[in-house]
Amino acid sequence: MTPPDGRFKELRELLRAYEWTGHAFDDTLEAPGAALSSYLRTAAYAPERAESAVREIDDLLATGLFSNQIADDVDLLPHITPPQGVGVEDCLRVVRHHLDQFLAKPPAPSPALRPQTSWEWRRRFPALSHLLTSYFHQDFSLEYASHAEAIDDYLSAEAPEDHRAAVHDIDGILAVHPTDDELKEAARVLGLREPPPEGVSLRQWLMDIEGIITHRLRT
């Protein structure tokens, strides 16, 4: 039975990395391109994701990209442009080659390494992205009277495991961004559209949020 989120869940996520770098395959057998490199850096935190991607690529190639059997599932995949004269299936074989190399000796995660694409930012810090996108969006002032009210709503609506993940993400993003400008750009990519409270720097505000969440987890 096809899973409710589709037959090629991880492959779909892998191909979304290409959407953020121009919708084109730029990988060669010698080296992965920008999108695949970002995926592999993210997969270092969970190599089983790369294993799933390999299985799904094998499934797609064995069945055939244009097979009616998987047409509905293929339609859910991002449409990525291959180089002129090269087929999508050939591109997927190149991707699989690099996934195989990655899985032969998975690298250790590099928490201090700065993400290089918007996709990578969001996949590296998903809990913080959810917090910022869902509670500090462009319509913030229509929903909340203050930043504190939004945080209270977040603490009430989200599960403790999400709170712990957000604390982990805040620690992580502060670790890879020594400058305020870099931190502001990262927060924007992650979905922040409402500035911190007046007179409070973004760095201090994130640290304050972390403290509030941590306190809630301890009570």
Buried (B, 14 or more C-beta within 10 A) or exposed (E): EEEEEBBBBBBBBBBBBBBBBEEBBBBEEEEBBBBBBBBBBBBBEEBEBBBBBBEBBEBBEEBEBEEEEBEEBBEEBBEBEBEEEEEBBEBBEBBBBBBEEBBEEBEEBEEEEBBBBBBBBBBBBBBBBBBBBBBBBEEBEEEBEEBEEBBBBBBEEBEEEBBBBBBBBBBBBBEBBEEEEEBBEBBEBBBBEBBBEEEBEBBEBBBBBBEBBBEBEEE
